[in-house]
Amino acid sequence: MALELDEEAFETIVTDELDQLPDEMVDGLDNVVFVVEDRPEDGSLDLLGLYDGVALTERDRYGFGEMPDRIILYREPLLTISADEDELRDEIHITLVHEIAHYYGIDDERLHELGWA
């Protein structure tokens, strides 16, 4: 049974979990916005989050006027896999770390080795 939480309460938890991340992880984020959406475009519940941008390791020129990269968290999939609020917080935290890692150019294979995938 999926956890139920309205959009505002969910976004508050996302903000709380962002605040819990180590400074060295978030201080390097440049021109990145965090977005909460209900579901991925395909409507599936399989994807918890997405990094939409160009990783630091792959950037050629990046400067003034660039659209911000986005880190998207999908509310309904995260609620579906969470039995309670503590579990939801853990899943949001892991998803944030995972997507921020993609910003820094860390791929899924390396994240798996580090225990974050």
Buried (B, 14 or more C-beta within 10 A) or exposed (E): EEBEBEEEEBBEBBEEBBEEBEEEBEEEBEEBEBBBBEBBEEEEBEBBBBBBBBBBEEEEEEEEEEEBBBBBBBBBBBBBEBEEEEEBBEBBBBBBBBBBBBBEEBEEEEBEEEEBB
